[in-house]
Amino acid sequence: MKTDTYRNTKQRTRILEILTQTDSHPTASWVYDKLKPEFPSLSLGTVYRNLKILEEQGLLNKLHAGSTFDRYDAMTHPHAHFICSKCGALYDIEDFEFPEVIEKVNAQSRHKIEKVSLNYVGLCDKCLEKSKESA
């Protein structure tokens, strides 16, 4: 974690606060919309730069969820995500085997796992219910 590389700013602090207070895995644009009233001179570019810094510092993860825009997650411990292939909903899935799997792979190989990314893709409960209704 490189927390001392950058000077802390109010905008970056607020971005992290907003991300830790939601489980919606928002886009940079969503973060920008939330902060714009508080910081009228804020630009979307500033939000992207700060998100990148927070990611470099290990304080959030950037998720490549198969959509046009990356999404962000302040929950940095290893966990999986479920992505709905129909509506794009993205949910955390706690997988309690991750720590054991990471330890096993590290012990059985010459690797050192630093980060795990696992996405399950399918239909969320709402889309599944809608597809049953229309069938």
Rosetta constraint file for C-alpha pairs under 8 A:
AtomPair CA 1 CA 56 HARMONIC 7.27 0.50
AtomPair CA 1 CA 57 HARMONIC 4.78 0.50
AtomPair CA 1 CA 58 HARMONIC 5.36 0.50
AtomPair CA 2 CA 56 HARMONIC 6.85 0.50
AtomPair CA 2 CA 57 HARMONIC 4.71 0.50
AtomPair CA 2 CA 58 HARMONIC 7.51 0.50
AtomPair CA 3 CA 57 HARMONIC 5.30 0.50
AtomPair CA 6 CA 53 HARMONIC 7.89 0.50
AtomPair CA 8 CA 12 HARMONIC 6.84 0.50
AtomPair CA 8 CA 13 HARMONIC 7.15 0.50
AtomPair CA 9 CA 13 HARMONIC 6.20 0.50
AtomPair CA 10 CA 14 HARMONIC 6.13 0.50
AtomPair CA 11 CA 15 HARMONIC 6.14 0.50
AtomPair CA 11 CA 39 HARMONIC 7.80 0.50
AtomPair CA 11 CA 50 HARMONIC 7.96 0.50
AtomPair CA 12 CA 16 HARMONIC 6.31 0.50
AtomPair CA 12 CA 50 HARMONIC 5.70 0.50
AtomPair CA 12 CA 51 HARMONIC 7.78 0.50
AtomPair CA 12 CA 54 HARMONIC 7.77 0.50
AtomPair CA 13 CA 17 HARMONIC 6.21 0.50
AtomPair CA 14 CA 18 HARMONIC 6.05 0.50
AtomPair CA 14 CA 35 HARMONIC 7.84 0.50
AtomPair CA 15 CA 19 HARMONIC 6.26 0.50
AtomPair CA 15 CA 31 HARMONIC 6.90 0.50
AtomPair CA 15 CA 35 HARMONIC 7.73 0.50
AtomPair CA 15 CA 47 HARMONIC 7.79 0.50
AtomPair CA 15 CA 50 HARMONIC 7.80 0.50
AtomPair CA 15 CA 51 HARMONIC 7.69 0.50
AtomPair CA 16 CA 20 HARMONIC 6.12 0.50
AtomPair CA 16 CA 54 HARMONIC 7.66 0.50
AtomPair CA 16 CA 59 HARMONIC 7.84 0.50
AtomPair CA 16 CA 60 HARMONIC 7.98 0.50
AtomPair CA 16 CA 74 HARMONIC 7.29 0.50
AtomPair CA 17 CA 21 HARMONIC 6.27 0.50
AtomPair CA 18 CA 22 HARMONIC 6.68 0.50
AtomPair CA 18 CA 31 HARMONIC 7.46 0.50
AtomPair CA 19 CA 23 HARMONIC 7.72 0.50
AtomPair CA 19 CA 25 HARMONIC 7.76 0.50
AtomPair CA 19 CA 26 HARMONIC 7.73 0.50
AtomPair CA 19 CA 72 HARMONIC 7.55 0.50
AtomPair CA 19 CA 73 HARMONIC 6.70 0.50
AtomPair CA 19 CA 74 HARMONIC 5.61 0.50
AtomPair CA 20 CA 73 HARMONIC 7.86 0.50
AtomPair CA 20 CA 74 HARMONIC 5.32 0.50
AtomPair CA 20 CA 75 HARMONIC 7.32 0.50
AtomPair CA 23 CA 73 HARMONIC 7.58 0.50
AtomPair CA 23 CA 91 HARMONIC 7.77 0.50
AtomPair CA 23 CA 92 HARMONIC 7.86 0.50
AtomPair CA 24 CA 90 HARMONIC 7.22 0.50
AtomPair CA 24 CA 91 HARMONIC 7.42 0.50
AtomPair CA 25 CA 71 HARMONIC 5.52 0.50
AtomPair CA 25 CA 72 HARMONIC 5.10 0.50
AtomPair CA 25 CA 73 HARMONIC 5.27 0.50
AtomPair CA 25 CA 90 HARMONIC 6.99 0.50
AtomPair CA 25 CA 91 HARMONIC 7.93 0.50
AtomPair CA 26 CA 30 HARMONIC 5.88 0.50
AtomPair CA 26 CA 31 HARMONIC 6.86 0.50
AtomPair CA 26 CA 71 HARMONIC 5.22 0.50
AtomPair CA 26 CA 72 HARMONIC 5.68 0.50
AtomPair CA 26 CA 73 HARMONIC 7.61 0.50
AtomPair CA 27 CA 31 HARMONIC 6.55 0.50
AtomPair CA 27 CA 69 HARMONIC 6.51 0.50
AtomPair CA 27 CA 70 HARMONIC 6.08 0.50
AtomPair CA 27 CA 71 HARMONIC 4.50 0.50
AtomPair CA 27 CA 72 HARMONIC 6.32 0.50
AtomPair CA 28 CA 32 HARMONIC 6.12 0.50
AtomPair CA 28 CA 44 HARMONIC 7.47 0.50
AtomPair CA 28 CA 47 HARMONIC 6.52 0.50
AtomPair CA 28 CA 48 HARMONIC 6.36 0.50
AtomPair CA 28 CA 51 HARMONIC 7.77 0.50
AtomPair CA 28 CA 70 HARMONIC 7.67 0.50
AtomPair CA 28 CA 71 HARMONIC 7.09 0.50
AtomPair CA 28 CA 72 HARMONIC 7.73 0.50
AtomPair CA 29 CA 33 HARMONIC 6.16 0.50
AtomPair CA 29 CA 44 HARMONIC 6.93 0.50
AtomPair CA 30 CA 34 HARMONIC 6.33 0.50
AtomPair CA 31 CA 35 HARMONIC 6.27 0.50
AtomPair CA 31 CA 47 HARMONIC 7.43 0.50
AtomPair CA 32 CA 36 HARMONIC 5.82 0.50
AtomPair CA 32 CA 42 HARMONIC 7.74 0.50
AtomPair CA 32 CA 43 HARMONIC 7.56 0.50
AtomPair CA 32 CA 44 HARMONIC 6.06 0.50
AtomPair CA 32 CA 47 HARMONIC 6.33 0.50
AtomPair CA 33 CA 37 HARMONIC 7.78 0.50
AtomPair CA 35 CA 39 HARMONIC 6.06 0.50
AtomPair CA 35 CA 42 HARMONIC 7.76 0.50
AtomPair CA 36 CA 40 HARMONIC 5.30 0.50
AtomPair CA 36 CA 41 HARMONIC 7.53 0.50
AtomPair CA 36 CA 42 HARMONIC 6.03 0.50
AtomPair CA 42 CA 46 HARMONIC 6.67 0.50
AtomPair CA 42 CA 47 HARMONIC 7.74 0.50
AtomPair CA 43 CA 47 HARMONIC 6.68 0.50
AtomPair CA 44 CA 48 HARMONIC 6.34 0.50
AtomPair CA 45 CA 49 HARMONIC 6.16 0.50
AtomPair CA 46 CA 50 HARMONIC 6.13 0.50
AtomPair CA 47 CA 51 HARMONIC 6.08 0.50
AtomPair CA 48 CA 52 HARMONIC 6.19 0.50
AtomPair CA 49 CA 53 HARMONIC 6.32 0.50
AtomPair CA 50 CA 54 HARMONIC 6.11 0.50
AtomPair CA 51 CA 55 HARMONIC 6.11 0.50
AtomPair CA 51 CA 60 HARMONIC 7.98 0.50
AtomPair CA 52 CA 56 HARMONIC 6.17 0.50
AtomPair CA 53 CA 57 HARMONIC 6.14 0.50
AtomPair CA 54 CA 58 HARMONIC 6.34 0.50
AtomPair CA 54 CA 59 HARMONIC 5.29 0.50
AtomPair CA 54 CA 60 HARMONIC 5.98 0.50
AtomPair CA 55 CA 59 HARMONIC 5.76 0.50
AtomPair CA 55 CA 60 HARMONIC 4.97 0.50
AtomPair CA 55 CA 61 HARMONIC 5.71 0.50
AtomPair CA 55 CA 62 HARMONIC 6.91 0.50
AtomPair CA 58 CA 76 HARMONIC 7.41 0.50
AtomPair CA 59 CA 74 HARMONIC 6.37 0.50
AtomPair CA 59 CA 76 HARMONIC 6.76 0.50
AtomPair CA 60 CA 72 HARMONIC 6.82 0.50
AtomPair CA 60 CA 73 HARMONIC 5.53 0.50
AtomPair CA 60 CA 74 HARMONIC 4.27 0.50
AtomPair CA 60 CA 75 HARMONIC 6.55 0.50
AtomPair CA 60 CA 76 HARMONIC 5.78 0.50
AtomPair CA 61 CA 72 HARMONIC 5.73 0.50
AtomPair CA 61 CA 73 HARMONIC 5.15 0.50
AtomPair CA 61 CA 74 HARMONIC 6.33 0.50
AtomPair CA 61 CA 75 HARMONIC 7.48 0.50
AtomPair CA 61 CA 76 HARMONIC 6.25 0.50
AtomPair CA 62 CA 70 HARMONIC 6.50 0.50
AtomPair CA 62 CA 71 HARMONIC 5.87 0.50
AtomPair CA 62 CA 72 HARMONIC 4.70 0.50
AtomPair CA 62 CA 73 HARMONIC 6.49 0.50
AtomPair CA 63 CA 70 HARMONIC 5.70 0.50
AtomPair CA 63 CA 71 HARMONIC 5.04 0.50
AtomPair CA 63 CA 72 HARMONIC 5.71 0.50
AtomPair CA 63 CA 73 HARMONIC 7.16 0.50
AtomPair CA 64 CA 69 HARMONIC 7.81 0.50
AtomPair CA 64 CA 70 HARMONIC 5.27 0.50
AtomPair CA 64 CA 71 HARMONIC 6.71 0.50
AtomPair CA 65 CA 69 HARMONIC 7.99 0.50
AtomPair CA 65 CA 70 HARMONIC 6.60 0.50
AtomPair CA 65 CA 71 HARMONIC 7.00 0.50
AtomPair CA 65 CA 83 HARMONIC 6.98 0.50
AtomPair CA 65 CA 90 HARMONIC 7.87 0.50
AtomPair CA 67 CA 88 HARMONIC 7.62 0.50
AtomPair CA 78 CA 98 HARMONIC 6.46 0.50
AtomPair CA 78 CA 99 HARMONIC 7.58 0.50
AtomPair CA 78 CA 115 HARMONIC 7.11 0.50
AtomPair CA 78 CA 116 HARMONIC 5.95 0.50
AtomPair CA 78 CA 117 HARMONIC 7.50 0.50
AtomPair CA 79 CA 92 HARMONIC 7.04 0.50
AtomPair CA 79 CA 93 HARMONIC 6.26 0.50
AtomPair CA 79 CA 94 HARMONIC 5.29 0.50
AtomPair CA 79 CA 95 HARMONIC 5.69 0.50
AtomPair CA 79 CA 98 HARMONIC 7.11 0.50
AtomPair CA 79 CA 116 HARMONIC 7.69 0.50
AtomPair CA 79 CA 117 HARMONIC 7.51 0.50
AtomPair CA 79 CA 118 HARMONIC 7.35 0.50
AtomPair CA 80 CA 92 HARMONIC 6.10 0.50
AtomPair CA 80 CA 93 HARMONIC 5.02 0.50
AtomPair CA 80 CA 94 HARMONIC 6.27 0.50
AtomPair CA 80 CA 95 HARMONIC 6.48 0.50
AtomPair CA 80 CA 117 HARMONIC 6.69 0.50
AtomPair CA 80 CA 118 HARMONIC 4.87 0.50
AtomPair CA 80 CA 119 HARMONIC 5.67 0.50
AtomPair CA 80 CA 120 HARMONIC 7.33 0.50
AtomPair CA 81 CA 90 HARMONIC 6.64 0.50
AtomPair CA 81 CA 91 HARMONIC 5.49 0.50
AtomPair CA 81 CA 92 HARMONIC 4.62 0.50
AtomPair CA 81 CA 93 HARMONIC 5.26 0.50
AtomPair CA 81 CA 118 HARMONIC 6.42 0.50
AtomPair CA 81 CA 119 HARMONIC 4.76 0.50
AtomPair CA 81 CA 120 HARMONIC 6.03 0.50
AtomPair CA 82 CA 89 HARMONIC 7.91 0.50
AtomPair CA 82 CA 90 HARMONIC 5.58 0.50
AtomPair CA 82 CA 91 HARMONIC 5.14 0.50
AtomPair CA 82 CA 92 HARMONIC 6.41 0.50
AtomPair CA 82 CA 93 HARMONIC 6.59 0.50
AtomPair CA 82 CA 119 HARMONIC 5.69 0.50
AtomPair CA 82 CA 120 HARMONIC 4.61 0.50
AtomPair CA 82 CA 121 HARMONIC 5.73 0.50
AtomPair CA 82 CA 122 HARMONIC 7.53 0.50
AtomPair CA 83 CA 88 HARMONIC 6.05 0.50
AtomPair CA 83 CA 89 HARMONIC 5.69 0.50
AtomPair CA 83 CA 90 HARMONIC 4.58 0.50
AtomPair CA 83 CA 91 HARMONIC 6.68 0.50
AtomPair CA 83 CA 119 HARMONIC 6.86 0.50
AtomPair CA 83 CA 120 HARMONIC 6.15 0.50
AtomPair CA 83 CA 121 HARMONIC 4.82 0.50
AtomPair CA 83 CA 122 HARMONIC 6.52 0.50
AtomPair CA 83 CA 123 HARMONIC 7.81 0.50
AtomPair CA 83 CA 124 HARMONIC 7.67 0.50
AtomPair CA 84 CA 88 HARMONIC 4.83 0.50
AtomPair CA 84 CA 89 HARMONIC 5.17 0.50
AtomPair CA 84 CA 90 HARMONIC 6.54 0.50
AtomPair CA 84 CA 121 HARMONIC 5.84 0.50
AtomPair CA 84 CA 122 HARMONIC 5.14 0.50
AtomPair CA 84 CA 123 HARMONIC 4.84 0.50
AtomPair CA 84 CA 124 HARMONIC 5.24 0.50
AtomPair CA 85 CA 121 HARMONIC 6.16 0.50
AtomPair CA 85 CA 122 HARMONIC 5.35 0.50
AtomPair CA 85 CA 123 HARMONIC 5.88 0.50
AtomPair CA 86 CA 122 HARMONIC 7.89 0.50
AtomPair CA 86 CA 123 HARMONIC 6.41 0.50
AtomPair CA 86 CA 127 HARMONIC 6.92 0.50
AtomPair CA 87 CA 127 HARMONIC 7.23 0.50
AtomPair CA 89 CA 124 HARMONIC 7.39 0.50
AtomPair CA 97 CA 101 HARMONIC 6.13 0.50
AtomPair CA 98 CA 102 HARMONIC 6.05 0.50
AtomPair CA 99 CA 103 HARMONIC 6.20 0.50
AtomPair CA 100 CA 104 HARMONIC 6.07 0.50
AtomPair CA 101 CA 105 HARMONIC 6.12 0.50
AtomPair CA 102 CA 106 HARMONIC 6.10 0.50
AtomPair CA 102 CA 113 HARMONIC 6.59 0.50
AtomPair CA 103 CA 107 HARMONIC 6.05 0.50
AtomPair CA 104 CA 108 HARMONIC 6.03 0.50
AtomPair CA 105 CA 109 HARMONIC 5.92 0.50
AtomPair CA 105 CA 111 HARMONIC 7.51 0.50
AtomPair CA 105 CA 113 HARMONIC 7.85 0.50
AtomPair CA 106 CA 110 HARMONIC 6.69 0.50
AtomPair CA 106 CA 111 HARMONIC 5.59 0.50
AtomPair CA 106 CA 112 HARMONIC 5.50 0.50
AtomPair CA 106 CA 113 HARMONIC 6.60 0.50
AtomPair CA 123 CA 127 HARMONIC 5.84 0.50
AtomPair CA 123 CA 128 HARMONIC 5.62 0.50
AtomPair CA 124 CA 128 HARMONIC 5.99 0.50
AtomPair CA 125 CA 129 HARMONIC 6.06 0.50
AtomPair CA 126 CA 130 HARMONIC 6.28 0.50
AtomPair CA 127 CA 131 HARMONIC 6.13 0.50
AtomPair CA 128 CA 132 HARMONIC 6.32 0.50
AtomPair CA 129 CA 133 HARMONIC 6.28 0.50
AtomPair CA 130 CA 134 HARMONIC 6.30 0.50
AtomPair CA 131 CA 135 HARMONIC 6.20 0.50
